[in-house]
């Protein structure tokens, strides 16, 4: 295997490992927010922490997305885009994010409306 292919394979593992770890945390934070155990400011801090950690992940721009990665980025973007009131009380948005969370937790099907992309 040449160095380019080896580097692509190594970055693939790093991306998948990152998504697996952070997806669990993302679900925890959002479910905590909905359960009044996590304040909105913590969601924002978590968002920025994720981006900082992502900046250290080595990946190839041509590397394909998994459904899990798409759901993760979609959910993270939505969490940051909407304000606290909308995240808590917009039934349609909450339902969409709960479907994403259920999928990320390995218990549901990939939500067709997840269009997440890497930052």
Buried (B, 14 or more C-beta within 10 A) or exposed (E): EEEEEEBBEEBBEBBBEBBBEBBEEBBBBBBBBBEEEBEBEEBEEBBEEBEEEBEEEEBBEEBEBBBBBBBBBBBBBBBBEBEEEEBBEBEEBBEBBBBBBBBBEEEBEBBEEBEBEBE
